[in-house]
């Protein structure tokens, strides 16, 4: 009888201890929850945006590509051309943020038009490279941010002449450029070759492909301007996406440049 009594007391004591521990746990949890709520209330909401997790050293591997066509960076000649283009567009060379400012103004208008035509977003850098630091008429007669020649502009629906020049109309010229780029892609089945043909004309690119029996832009021998063209597009893409890395002033953040939209 005494043993049974002792066992019963022991069980009751254990139950009391467990109950006490549970009560303490609940109190700690409630206190912790209240603390977290207070912290959330005092921290700016933007800090709680979803975080993009990256693998180790991913930030050291820039996206050296154009329209999802990657550069063969294992090729020494390709690396040299890319390095030259990056240096040509860095802040120490140009000493101006004009390209970033142009991107800030142009991208919100150009991006949705490219998307509507099914053209890769990277083509938004074409007018930045084409018109560069000015938007006047070139020595060959090209005009506007897309640098249309008069004949090509008319062929794609722009009015040029009689006091009207729609090459300077951002929306109309962008629509015309998209129609042209779509045709070039259908012809060459490559976005890099479409970009090269936009710069130098489809006849010249087709002739180069036939003469060299080569249809990889990065392995072709082209005139100096066209040979550097896609590299310049990639360089501008990198510099607008990561301005601080290339010496540009911090007053414009990448997100403000709309490069990630």
ABEGO torsion letter per residue (X at the ends): XAAAAAAAAAAAAAAAAAAAAAAAAAAAAAAAAAAAAAAAAABBAAAABBBBBBBBGAAABBBBBBGGBBBBAABAAAAAAAAAAAAAABAAAAGBAAAAAAAAAAAAAAAAAAAAAGBBAAAAAAAAAAAEABABBBAAGBBEAAGBBAAAAAAAGBBBEGGBBAAABAAAAAAAAAAAAAAAAAAAGBAAAAAAAAAAEAAAAAAAAAAAGBABAAABBBBAAAAAAAAAAAAAAAAAABAAAAGBBAABBAAAAGAAX
